[in-house]
Amino acid sequence: ASPVRTIFIHWLNQTYNASMNYANRNASNPVSNQLLAEAYCGAVGTSVSIALGATFILKRLPSTGVLPLVVRTVLPWFAVAGA
């Protein structure tokens, strides 16, 4: 996948997650817009950084064997969970 595609997919996913979290928030406990923006930017930045870094590392691994298969299988989870 291209870096632009990776960035777009992770941005879209984190935007969806943030909108679901916002819609399901406890409205009786207000949170400032600044804190929401910081959390959103942090989540997007972390997710994109992990995805791009892992993609870079994966390109350096051999294409056969168990290790690349395991890394490719769990990589998306780590990128989202890290965010």
N, C-alpha and C positions, 0 to 999 in steps of 0.2 A: 504494500500500500504506500502511496505517496505521503510525504509529510503533510501536505495540505489536506488530504483526505483524513488522515489520522487526527489532525487538529480539529477539523470540522466535526467528525463523529464524536470525539470526546467533549467538545464544546456543546454539541447538541444534547448529548446524554446528561451532562451536568446541568444544563439549563432545564431539562425536563425534571431531573431530580430536585432542583431548587424550587421549581414551580409547584411540584407535588408537596414538598416540605412546607412551603409557604401556605398552600391551601389547607393543609392539615395542621397548622400551628395552633397553639393555644392563644387565641385572640385576647384573652383576659390578661395576658402577661406581655405587654408591648415590648418590641425590639426595635431599636433605631434602624433607619434605612442605611446608615453608614455601616453598622455592624453586619447587616444582611449583605451589603455590597462587598465588604471585606471577606466574608465567609464564601461568597460566590466566587470571587476572584481567586481566592486561595484554593478552592475545590477545582476550578477549571485549570489553574496553573499546575497543581499537583498532578492531576489526571493526565494532562498533556505532556508534562515532563517525564512522568513514568513511562507513558506509551512511547514517546519518541526515543528515550534512552534505551528502553528494552528492545525496540525495533533495531536500533543501531547495534546493540550487542548481539541480537539474534542473527544479524547479517554476517557476523564474525564466526558464528558456530557452524560446525559441519552440518550439512543438510540431512544426514542420516544418523540413526541411533536413537536412543531413548531420551537423552537429555533435551535435545531440541524439541521433541514431541511434547514432553512434559512442560517445558517452558512456554511453548506456544499455546498449550491448553489452559494454563493458569494465568497467563499474562494479562488478559483483559480483566480478570477478577482483581488482580493486584492493582491495576491502574485505577479502577473504580473504587475499590476498598481503601486505597491510600488517600483518595480525595475525600 
